[in-house]
């Protein structure tokens, strides 16, 4: 018992994960503002920089969680679950930054309705991710666990919606876009945005696993 008291315990993993989730929301909202104001070069660059800022802040949190995992013996949930969760959450912001930088570097002619729709679905997925991870400290409460599962199911549904939008967008792109360079640019953007919802679904799957193991 005395030995157990000497072991490093828990740390502030849930708090850090929640902070990371907040940066995901900041980055997602900045990205949405970027594509909504894409016609204005100044605002386009301003919001792209905000996405990058959120990504860098989240990177620091990811590094801190990795550091804590190496020095903490007893964690609130399985350490592999924490490791997997924060890495996938980090992927979400990396993809948001990749999408914003790709729009700038490729100098896409204009944002299509499909980019806007995929952006909206990505933001909604990110919001559900933030809500789900905010519930982690209280998953032992049945009503909270049920709420987390509901959030995960919503993410799954949004990801399926994004798949359908992606397929329709690609079909339209290859049928109607006559500028090959623009086709290549938009195809890359569509794939990045759809990947964001895929990573959000990965977060949902991890959280569902945590709920099942702790219920």
NUMARMI-930043 format. One line per field, with one value per residue: residue number from 1; residue in three letters; x, y, z of N, C-alpha, C, O, CB in turn. Coordinates in steps of 0.2 Angstrom, whole numbers, always signed. Each point is the difference from the previous one (the first is absolute). Glycine has a CB too. Layout:
BEGIN
i c(NUM, ...)
aa c(ALA, ...)
n_x c(X, ...)
n_y c(Y, ...)
n_z c(Z, ...)
ca_x c(X, ...)
ca_y c(Y, ...)
ca_z c(Z, ...)
c_x c(X, ...)
c_y c(Y, ...)
c_z c(Z, ...)
o_x c(X, ...)
o_y c(Y, ...)
o_z c(Z, ...)
cb_x c(X, ...)
cb_y c(Y, ...)
cb_z c(Z, ...)
//
This chain:
BEGIN
i c(1, 2, 3, 4, 5, 6, 7, 8, 9, 10, 11, 12, 13, 14, 15, 16, 17, 18, 19, 20, 21, 22, 23, 24, 25, 26, 27, 28, 29, 30, 31, 32, 33, 34, 35, 36, 37, 38, 39, 40, 41, 42, 43, 44, 45, 46, 47, 48, 49, 50, 51, 52, 53, 54, 55, 56, 57, 58, 59, 60, 61, 62, 63, 64, 65, 66, 67, 68, 69, 70, 71, 72, 73, 74, 75, 76, 77, 78, 79, 80, 81, 82, 83, 84, 85, 86, 87, 88, 89, 90, 91, 92, 93, 94, 95, 96, 97, 98, 99, 100, 101, 102, 103, 104, 105, 106, 107, 108, 109, 110, 111, 112, 113, 114, 115, 116, 117, 118, 119, 120, 121, 122, 123, 124, 125, 126, 127, 128, 129, 130, 131, 132, 133, 134, 135, 136, 137, 138, 139, 140, 141, 142, 143, 144, 145, 146, 147, 148, 149, 150, 151, 152, 153, 154, 155, 156, 157, 158, 159, 160, 161, 162, 163, 164, 165, 166, 167, 168, 169, 170, 171, 172, 173, 174, 175, 176, 177, 178, 179, 180, 181, 182, 183, 184, 185, 186, 187, 188, 189, 190, 191, 192, 193, 194, 195, 196, 197, 198, 199, 200, 201, 202, 203, 204, 205, 206, 207, 208, 209, 210, 211, 212, 213, 214, 215)
aa c(UNK, UNK, UNK, UNK, UNK, UNK, UNK, UNK, UNK, UNK, UNK, UNK, UNK, UNK, UNK, UNK, UNK, UNK, UNK, UNK, UNK, UNK, UNK, UNK, UNK, UNK, UNK, UNK, UNK, UNK, UNK, UNK, UNK, UNK, UNK, UNK, UNK, UNK, UNK, UNK, UNK, UNK, UNK, UNK, UNK, UNK, UNK, UNK, UNK, UNK, UNK, UNK, UNK, UNK, UNK, UNK, UNK, UNK, UNK, UNK, UNK, UNK, UNK, UNK, UNK, UNK, UNK, UNK, UNK, UNK, UNK, UNK, UNK, UNK, UNK, UNK, UNK, UNK, UNK, UNK, UNK, UNK, UNK, UNK, UNK, UNK, UNK, UNK, UNK, UNK, UNK, UNK, UNK, UNK, UNK, UNK, UNK, UNK, UNK, UNK, UNK, UNK, UNK, UNK, UNK, UNK, UNK, UNK, UNK, UNK, UNK, UNK, UNK, UNK, UNK, UNK, UNK, UNK, UNK, UNK, UNK, UNK, UNK, UNK, UNK, UNK, UNK, UNK, UNK, UNK, UNK, UNK, UNK, UNK, UNK, UNK, UNK, UNK, UNK, UNK, UNK, UNK, UNK, UNK, UNK, UNK, UNK, UNK, UNK, UNK, UNK, UNK, UNK, UNK, UNK, UNK, UNK, UNK, UNK, UNK, UNK, UNK, UNK, UNK, UNK, UNK, UNK, UNK, UNK, UNK, UNK, UNK, UNK, UNK, UNK, UNK, UNK, UNK, UNK, UNK, UNK, UNK, UNK, UNK, UNK, UNK, UNK, UNK, UNK, UNK, UNK, UNK, UNK, UNK, UNK, UNK, UNK, UNK, UNK, UNK, UNK, UNK, UNK, UNK, UNK, UNK, UNK, UNK, UNK, UNK, UNK, UNK, UNK, UNK, UNK)
n_x c(+4, +15, +0, -14, +6, +12, -11, +3, -17, -3, +11, -11, -3, -12, +8, +6, -14, -6, +13, -2, -15, +4, +9, -12, -7, +12, +0, -16, -1, +13, -6, -13, +7, +7, -13, -8, +12, +3, -2, +11, +15, -4, -8, +10, +10, -10, -3, +15, +4, -12, +5, +14, -6, -7, +13, +9, -11, +0, +16, -1, -10, +9, +11, -9, -4, +15, +3, -11, +5, +14, -7, -14, +5, -15, -5, -14, +3, +10, +13, -9, -11, +11, +6, -13, -5, +12, +1, -14, +2, +13, -9, -9, +12, +7, -13, -1, +15, -3, -12, +9, +12, -10, -6, +15, +5, -12, +0, -15, -2, -7, +0, -7, -13, +12, +8, -13, -2, +14, -1, -13, +7, +13, -10, -8, +14, +4, -13, +2, +15, -5, -11, +10, +11, -12, -3, +16, -5, -13, +5, -5, -14, -7, +0, +15, -2, -12, +9, +11, -10, -5, +15, +2, -13, +4, +14, -9, -8, +13, +6, -13, +1, +15, -4, -10, +10, +10, -9, -4, +15, +4, -12, +3, +16, -3, -13, +8, +16, +1, +12, +8, +2, -14, +2, +12, -8, -12, +8, +7, -14, -7, +12, +0, -15, +1, +12, -10, -9, +12, +4, -15, +0, +13, -8, -12, +10, +6, -14, -5, +12, -4, -14, +5, +10, -12, -14)
n_y c(-6, +6, -4, +8, +13, -1, +0, +15, -1, +3, +10, +10, -15, +9, +14, -4, -5, +14, +7, -9, +5, +15, -3, -7, +14, +9, -9, +1, +16, +2, -10, +9, +14, -6, -3, +14, +8, -11, +16, +4, -4, +5, -13, -10, +4, +0, -15, -6, +6, -8, -14, +3, +3, -15, -8, +6, -4, -15, -1, +3, -12, -11, +3, -2, -14, -4, +5, -9, -13, +2, +2, -11, -14, +5, +4, +5, -13, -11, +10, -5, +11, +12, -5, +1, +14, +8, -7, +5, +14, +2, -5, +13, +9, -8, +4, +15, +2, -7, +10, +13, -5, -4, +15, +6, -10, +1, +17, -10, +9, +0, -8, -12, +4, -10, +11, +3, -15, -3, +13, -6, -14, +6, +8, -13, -8, +11, +0, -15, +2, +10, -10, -12, +7, +6, -16, -3, +4, -10, -16, -3, +7, -15, +15, -1, -14, +7, +13, -9, -7, +14, +5, -14, +2, +14, -6, -10, +12, +8, -12, -2, +16, -2, -12, +9, +12, -10, -5, +14, +5, -11, +2, +15, -2, -9, +9, +14, +0, +5, +2, -16, +11, -2, -16, +1, +10, -9, -13, +7, +5, -14, -6, +10, -2, -16, +1, +9, -12, -10, +8, +0, -16, -1, +7, -11, -12, +6, +2, -15, -5, +9, -6, -14, +2, +7, -10)
n_z c(+0, -2, -16, -2, +6, -11, -13, -6, +5, -16, -5, +0, -10, +1, -1, -14, -7, +2, -8, -13, -1, -1, -13, -7, +1, -6, -13, -3, +0, -9, -11, +0, -2, -12, -8, +4, -7, -14, -4, +11, -8, +14, +4, -6, +11, +13, -1, -3, +14, +7, -5, +6, +14, +2, -4, +12, +12, -4, +1, +16, +2, -7, +10, +13, -4, -2, +15, +7, -7, +8, +15, +1, +8, -3, -16, +7, -9, +0, +2, -13, +3, +1, -14, -8, +5, -5, -15, -4, +5, -9, -13, +2, -2, -13, -8, +4, -6, -13, -2, +1, -10, -12, -1, -2, -10, -11, +0, +4, -14, +13, +13, -11, +7, +4, +10, +8, +3, +6, +10, +6, +3, +8, +10, +4, +3, +9, +8, +2, +5, +11, +5, +2, +8, +10, +4, +5, +14, -2, -8, +16, -6, -6, -4, -5, -8, -8, -4, -6, -9, -6, -5, -8, -9, -5, -6, -8, -7, -5, -7, -9, -5, -6, -10, -8, -2, -7, -11, -5, -2, -10, -9, -2, -3, -13, -7, -1, -1, -17, +12, -2, +11, +5, +1, +10, +10, +3, +2, +12, +7, +0, +9, +12, +3, +1, +11, +9, +1, +2, +14, +5, -2, +9, +12, -1, +3, +14, +7, -2, +9, +13, +1, +1, +12, +10, -1)
ca_x c(-4, +4, +4, -5, +0, +6, +0, -4, -6, -5, +1, -6, -1, -6, +0, +4, -4, -5, +3, +1, -6, -1, +4, -3, -6, +3, +3, -5, -3, +4, +0, -7, +0, +5, -3, -6, +2, +5, +1, +4, +7, +2, -4, +2, +7, -1, -3, +5, +5, -3, +0, +7, +2, -3, +4, +6, -2, -2, +6, +3, -4, +2, +7, -1, -3, +5, +5, -3, -1, +6, +2, -6, -1, -7, -4, -7, -2, +6, +5, +0, -6, +2, +5, -4, -4, +3, +4, -6, -3, +5, -1, -5, +3, +5, -4, -3, +5, +2, -5, +0, +6, -1, -4, +4, +5, -2, -4, -7, -4, -6, -2, -6, -5, +2, +5, -4, -4, +5, +3, -5, +0, +6, +0, -5, +3, +5, -4, -2, +7, +1, -5, +1, +5, -1, -4, +4, +1, -6, -3, -3, -7, -4, -3, +6, +3, -5, +1, +6, -2, -4, +4, +3, -5, +0, +6, +0, -5, +3, +5, -4, -3, +6, +1, -4, +2, +7, -1, -4, +5, +5, -3, -1, +6, +3, -4, -2, +6, +4, +7, +3, +3, -5, -3, +5, +0, -6, +0, +4, -4, -6, +2, +2, -6, -3, +5, -1, -6, +3, +4, -5, -3, +5, -1, -6, +1, +4, -4, -4, +4, +1, -7, -2, +5, -1, -7)
ca_y c(+6, +6, +1, +3, +7, +3, +0, +6, -2, +3, +6, +4, -2, +2, +7, +1, -2, +5, +6, -2, +0, +7, +2, -3, +4, +6, -1, -2, +6, +4, -2, +1, +7, +0, -2, +5, +7, -1, +5, +6, -3, +2, -4, -7, -1, +1, -6, -5, +1, -2, -7, -2, +1, -5, -6, +0, +0, -7, -4, +0, -5, -7, -2, -1, -7, -6, +1, -2, -8, -4, +0, -1, -7, -2, +4, -1, -5, -3, +5, -1, +4, +7, +1, -1, +6, +7, +0, +1, +7, +4, +0, +4, +7, +0, +0, +7, +4, -2, +2, +7, +2, -2, +5, +6, -1, -2, +6, -3, +6, +2, -5, -3, -1, -7, +1, +3, -5, -5, +4, +0, -7, +0, +4, -4, -5, +3, +2, -6, -3, +4, -2, -6, +0, +4, -5, -5, -1, -2, -5, -5, +2, -3, +4, +3, -5, +0, +6, -1, -5, +3, +4, -4, -2, +6, +0, -5, +2, +6, -3, -3, +5, +2, -5, +1, +6, -1, -4, +5, +5, -3, -2, +6, +3, -3, +1, +7, +4, -1, +2, -6, +2, +1, -7, -3, +3, -1, -7, +0, +3, -5, -6, +3, +2, -6, -3, +3, -4, -7, +0, +1, -7, -4, +2, -3, -7, -1, +2, -6, -5, +2, -1, -7, -2, +3, +0)
ca_z c(+0, +0, -6, -4, +1, -3, -7, -3, -1, -4, -3, -2, -7, -2, -1, -5, -5, -1, -2, -7, -3, -1, -6, -7, -2, -3, -7, -5, -2, -5, -6, -4, -2, -6, -6, -1, -3, -5, -5, +3, +2, +7, +5, -2, +3, +7, +3, -1, +6, +7, +0, +1, +7, +4, -1, +4, +7, +1, +0, +6, +5, -2, +3, +7, +1, -1, +5, +6, -1, +2, +7, +4, +1, +0, -5, +1, -5, -3, -3, -7, -2, +0, -6, -7, -1, -1, -7, -5, +1, -3, -7, -2, -1, -5, -6, -1, -3, -7, -5, +0, -4, -7, -4, -1, -5, -6, -2, -2, -3, +5, +5, -3, +5, +3, +5, +5, +3, +4, +5, +6, +3, +4, +6, +5, +3, +5, +6, +4, +3, +6, +5, +2, +5, +6, +5, +2, +7, +3, -3, +4, +1, -6, -5, -4, -5, -5, -4, -4, -6, -4, -4, -5, -5, -4, -4, -5, -5, -4, -5, -6, -4, -3, -5, -5, -4, -3, -6, -5, -2, -5, -7, -4, -2, -6, -5, -2, +0, -6, +2, +3, +6, +6, +2, +4, +6, +4, +3, +7, +5, +2, +3, +7, +4, +2, +5, +7, +3, +2, +6, +5, +2, +4, +7, +3, +1, +6, +5, +1, +3, +7, +3, +1, +5, +6, +2)
c_x c(+4, +3, -5, +0, +6, +0, -3, -7, -4, +2, -6, -2, -7, -1, +4, -4, -5, +3, +1, -6, -2, +3, -3, -6, +2, +2, -6, -4, +4, +1, -7, +0, +5, -4, -7, +3, +6, +2, +4, +7, +3, -3, +2, +7, -1, -2, +5, +5, -3, +0, +7, +2, -4, +4, +6, -2, -2, +6, +3, -3, +2, +6, +0, -3, +5, +5, -3, -1, +6, +2, -6, -1, -7, -3, -7, -4, +6, +5, +0, -6, +1, +4, -4, -4, +3, +4, -6, -2, +5, +0, -5, +2, +5, -4, -3, +6, +2, -5, +1, +7, +0, -4, +5, +6, -2, -4, -6, -4, -6, -2, -7, -5, +2, +5, -3, -4, +5, +3, -5, +0, +6, -1, -5, +4, +5, -3, -2, +6, +1, -5, +1, +6, -1, -4, +5, +1, -6, -4, -2, -7, -4, -3, +5, +2, -5, +1, +6, -1, -4, +4, +4, -4, -1, +6, -1, -5, +2, +5, -3, -3, +6, +2, -4, +1, +6, -1, -4, +5, +5, -3, -2, +6, +3, -4, +0, +7, +4, +7, +3, +3, -5, -4, +5, +0, -6, +0, +4, -3, -5, +3, +3, -6, -4, +4, -1, -6, +2, +3, -5, -4, +4, +0, -6, +1, +5, -4, -6, +3, +1, -7, -1, +5, -1, -7, -2)
c_y c(+6, +1, +3, +7, +4, +0, +6, -2, +6, +7, +3, -2, +2, +8, +2, -2, +5, +7, -1, +0, +7, +3, -3, +5, +7, -1, -1, +6, +5, -2, +1, +7, +1, -1, +5, +6, -1, +5, +6, -3, +2, -5, -7, -2, +0, -6, -6, +0, -2, -8, -3, +1, -5, -6, +0, +0, -7, -4, +0, -4, -7, -2, -1, -6, -6, +0, -3, -8, -3, +1, -1, -8, -2, +6, -1, -5, -4, +4, -1, +4, +7, +2, +1, +6, +6, +0, +1, +7, +5, -1, +4, +8, +0, +0, +6, +5, -2, +2, +8, +2, -2, +5, +6, -2, -2, +6, -3, +6, +3, -6, -2, -1, -7, +1, +3, -6, -5, +4, +0, -7, -1, +3, -4, -6, +2, +2, -6, -4, +4, -2, -7, -1, +4, -5, -5, -1, -3, -6, -6, +1, -2, +5, +4, -4, +0, +6, +0, -5, +4, +5, -4, -2, +6, +1, -5, +2, +6, -3, -4, +5, +3, -4, +1, +7, +0, -4, +4, +5, -2, -1, +7, +3, -3, +0, +7, +4, -1, +2, -6, +2, +2, -6, -3, +4, -1, -7, -1, +3, -4, -6, +2, +1, -7, -4, +2, -4, -7, +0, +1, -6, -4, +2, -3, -7, -1, +2, -5, -5, +1, -1, -7, -4, +2, +0, -7)
c_z c(+0, -6, -5, +0, -3, -8, -3, -3, -5, -4, -3, -7, -3, -2, -6, -7, -2, -3, -8, -5, -1, -6, -7, -2, -2, -7, -5, -1, -4, -7, -4, -2, -6, -7, -2, -3, -5, -5, +2, +2, +7, +5, -1, +4, +7, +3, +0, +6, +6, +0, +2, +8, +5, -1, +4, +7, +1, +0, +7, +5, -2, +3, +7, +2, -1, +5, +7, +0, +2, +7, +5, +0, -1, -4, +1, -4, -3, -4, -7, -3, +0, -6, -6, -1, -1, -7, -5, +0, -3, -8, -3, -1, -5, -7, -1, -2, -7, -5, -1, -4, -7, -4, -1, -5, -7, -4, -4, -3, +4, +4, -3, +6, +4, +5, +6, +4, +4, +6, +6, +3, +4, +6, +5, +3, +6, +7, +4, +3, +7, +6, +3, +5, +6, +5, +3, +7, +4, -3, +4, +2, -6, -5, -4, -5, -6, -4, -5, -6, -5, -5, -5, -6, -5, -5, -6, -6, -4, -5, -6, -4, -4, -6, -6, -4, -4, -7, -5, -2, -5, -6, -4, -2, -6, -6, -3, +0, -6, +1, +4, +7, +6, +2, +5, +7, +4, +2, +6, +6, +2, +4, +7, +4, +2, +5, +7, +3, +1, +6, +6, +2, +4, +7, +3, +1, +7, +6, +2, +3, +7, +4, +2, +5, +7, +3, +4)
o_x c(-1, +1, +2, -2, -1, +4, -5, -1, +1, +0, -6, -1, +0, -3, -2, +1, -2, -3, -1, +0, -3, -2, +1, -1, -2, -1, +1, -2, -3, -1, +0, -3, -1, +1, -2, -4, +5, +6, +2, +1, +3, +4, +1, +0, +3, +2, +0, +2, +3, +0, +1, +3, +4, +0, +2, +4, +2, +0, +3, +3, +1, +1, +3, +2, +0, +3, +4, +1, +0, +4, +1, -1, -2, +0, -2, -5, +5, -3, +1, +0, -2, -1, +2, -1, -2, +0, +2, -2, -2, +1, +0, -1, +0, +3, +0, -1, +2, +1, -1, -1, +3, +2, -1, +1, +3, -1, -1, +0, +0, +1, -5, +2, -2, +0, +1, +0, -2, +1, +2, -1, -1, +2, +1, -2, +0, +2, +0, -1, +1, +2, +0, +0, +4, +0, -2, +0, +0, -6, -4, -3, +2, +1, -1, +2, +2, -1, +0, +2, +1, -1, +1, +2, -1, -1, +2, +2, -1, +1, +3, +1, -1, +2, +2, +0, +1, +2, +2, +0, +1, +3, +2, +1, +2, +2, -1, +0, +3, +5, -2, +0, +1, -1, -3, +0, +1, -3, -2, +0, -1, -3, -1, +0, -2, -3, +1, +1, -3, -1, +1, -1, -2, +0, +0, -3, -2, +0, -1, -3, +0, +1, -2, -3, +1, -1, -5)
o_y c(+5, +6, +4, +4, +6, +4, +3, -5, +6, +0, -1, +5, +3, +2, +4, +3, +1, +3, +4, +3, +2, +4, +4, +1, +2, +5, +2, +2, +3, +4, +2, +2, +5, +4, +1, +4, +4, +1, +3, -3, -4, -2, -4, -5, -4, -3, -5, -5, -3, -2, -4, -4, -2, -4, -6, -3, -3, -5, -5, -3, -4, -5, -4, -3, -4, -5, -4, -3, -6, -4, +0, -3, -5, +6, -5, -3, +3, +4, +5, +3, +4, +5, +4, +3, +4, +5, +4, +3, +5, +5, +3, +2, +5, +4, +3, +4, +5, +3, +2, +4, +3, +2, +3, +4, +2, +0, +2, +5, +6, -6, +4, +0, -1, -3, -2, +0, -2, -3, -1, +0, -3, -2, +0, -1, -3, -1, +0, -3, -4, +0, -1, -3, -2, +2, -4, -5, -2, -1, -4, -4, +2, -1, +2, +2, -1, +0, +2, +2, -1, +1, +2, -1, -1, +2, +2, -1, +0, +3, +1, -1, +1, +2, +0, +0, +2, +2, +0, +2, +3, +1, +0, +3, +3, +0, +1, +5, -6, -2, -1, -3, -2, -1, -2, -3, -2, -2, -3, -3, -1, -1, -4, -2, -1, -3, -3, -2, -3, -5, -2, -1, -4, -4, -2, -2, -5, -3, -2, -4, -4, -2, -2, -4, -3, +3, -1)
o_z c(-4, -3, -4, -4, -2, -3, +3, -3, +1, -6, +3, -4, -5, -5, -4, -5, -6, -4, -4, -5, -6, -3, -5, -6, -5, -4, -5, -6, -4, -4, -6, -5, -4, -5, -5, -4, +0, -2, -4, +5, +3, +5, +5, +3, +4, +5, +4, +2, +5, +6, +4, +3, +5, +5, +3, +4, +6, +4, +2, +5, +5, +2, +3, +5, +4, +3, +3, +5, +3, +2, +6, -5, -3, +2, +2, +2, +2, -4, -4, -6, -5, -3, -4, -5, -5, -3, -5, -5, -3, -4, -5, -6, -4, -4, -6, -5, -4, -6, -6, -5, -4, -6, -6, -5, -5, -6, -6, +4, +1, -2, -1, +6, +6, +5, +6, +7, +6, +5, +6, +6, +5, +6, +6, +6, +5, +5, +6, +6, +5, +6, +6, +5, +5, +6, +4, +3, +6, +1, -2, +3, -6, -6, -6, -6, -6, -7, -6, -6, -6, -6, -6, -6, -6, -6, -6, -6, -6, -5, -5, -6, -6, -5, -6, -6, -5, -5, -6, -6, -5, -6, -6, -6, -5, -6, -6, -4, -1, -4, +6, +5, +6, +6, +5, +5, +6, +6, +5, +5, +6, +5, +5, +6, +6, +5, +5, +6, +5, +4, +5, +5, +4, +5, +6, +5, +3, +5, +6, +5, +4, +5, +5, +4, +5, +5, +2)
cb_x c(-8, +1, +5, -4, -6, +2, +5, +13, -1, -8, +17, +4, +7, -2, +2, +10, +4, -4, +6, +9, +0, +0, +9, +4, -5, +5, +10, +1, -4, +7, +8, -2, -1, +9, +7, -2, -8, -9, -13, -11, -1, -2, -10, -6, +3, -5, -12, -3, +2, -7, -10, +0, -3, -11, -7, +2, -5, -11, -2, +0, -10, -7, +2, -3, -12, -4, +1, -7, -8, +0, +7, -4, +12, +1, +12, +5, -16, -4, +6, +6, -5, +0, +7, +2, -5, +1, +7, -1, -4, +6, +3, -7, -3, +5, -2, -8, +2, +4, -7, -6, +3, -1, -10, -3, +3, +0, +12, +0, +3, -4, +11, +5, -7, -3, +7, -1, -7, +1, +4, -6, -6, +5, +1, -8, -1, +5, -4, -9, +4, +3, -8, -5, +4, +0, -8, +6, +7, +5, +11, +14, +1, -4, -8, +1, +3, -7, -6, +5, -1, -9, +0, +5, -4, -7, +5, +1, -8, -3, +5, -4, -8, +2, +1, -9, -6, +3, -3, -11, -3, +3, -7, -11, +0, +4, -6, -11, -3, -15, -1, +2, +8, -1, -3, +7, +5, -3, +1, +10, +4, -3, +4, +10, +1, -3, +7, +3, -5, +2, +9, +0, -4, +7, +6, -4, +1, +10, +3, -3, +6, +8, -2, -1, +7, +11, +2)
cb_y c(-11, -8, -14, -14, -8, -8, -15, +10, -12, -5, -4, +4, -13, -12, -3, -4, -13, -8, -1, -10, -12, -3, -3, -13, -8, -1, -7, -13, -5, -1, -11, -11, -2, -7, -13, -10, +1, -13, -7, +9, +5, +14, +12, +6, +9, +15, +10, +5, +12, +13, +4, +7, +15, +10, +5, +10, +14, +7, +8, +15, +13, +7, +11, +15, +9, +6, +14, +14, +7, +7, +9, +14, +4, -12, +6, +15, +3, -14, -6, -14, -13, -5, -10, -15, -10, -4, -12, -15, -8, -6, -15, -9, -2, -11, -15, -6, -4, -13, -11, -3, -5, -14, -7, +0, -6, -12, +5, -15, -11, +15, +1, -5, +7, -3, +4, +11, +3, -3, +8, +9, -1, +1, +11, +5, -3, +4, +10, +2, +0, +10, +8, -1, +1, +9, +6, +7, +12, +13, +7, +3, +8, -8, +0, +5, -6, -7, +4, +0, -9, -2, +6, -3, -7, +3, +2, -8, -4, +5, -2, -9, +2, +3, -8, -7, +4, -2, -10, -4, +2, -6, -10, -1, -1, -7, -10, -6, +6, +4, +14, -2, +7, +12, +1, +0, +11, +10, -1, +4, +12, +5, -1, +7, +12, +3, +1, +13, +10, +2, +6, +13, +5, +4, +13, +10, +3, +6, +14, +7, +2, +10, +12, +4, +2, +4, +8)
cb_z c(+10, +15, +6, +5, +12, +13, -2, +0, +10, +14, -7, +12, +8, +11, +16, +12, +9, +14, +16, +9, +11, +16, +13, +10, +14, +16, +10, +11, +15, +14, +10, +12, +16, +13, +7, +13, +11, +4, -1, -1, -15, -9, -5, -14, -14, -7, -7, -15, -11, -6, -13, -15, -8, -7, -14, -13, -6, -9, -15, -7, -4, -13, -12, -4, -7, -15, -9, -4, -12, -13, -10, +3, +10, +9, -10, +1, -5, +3, +14, +7, +9, +16, +11, +6, +13, +16, +9, +6, +13, +14, +7, +12, +16, +11, +7, +14, +16, +10, +10, +16, +15, +10, +12, +16, +15, +10, +5, +4, -12, -6, +11, -15, -13, -16, -15, -13, -15, -16, -14, -12, -15, -16, -13, -13, -16, -14, -12, -14, -17, -13, -12, -15, -15, -12, -11, -13, -7, +3, -7, +2, +13, +13, +14, +16, +15, +14, +15, +16, +14, +15, +16, +16, +14, +15, +16, +15, +14, +15, +15, +13, +15, +16, +15, +12, +15, +16, +13, +12, +16, +15, +12, +13, +17, +14, +11, +9, +14, -3, -7, -17, -13, -11, -16, -15, -12, -12, -17, -13, -10, -16, -16, -11, -12, -16, -14, -10, -11, -16, -11, -9, -15, -15, -9, -12, -16, -12, -9, -15, -15, -9, -11, -16, -14, -8, -12)
//
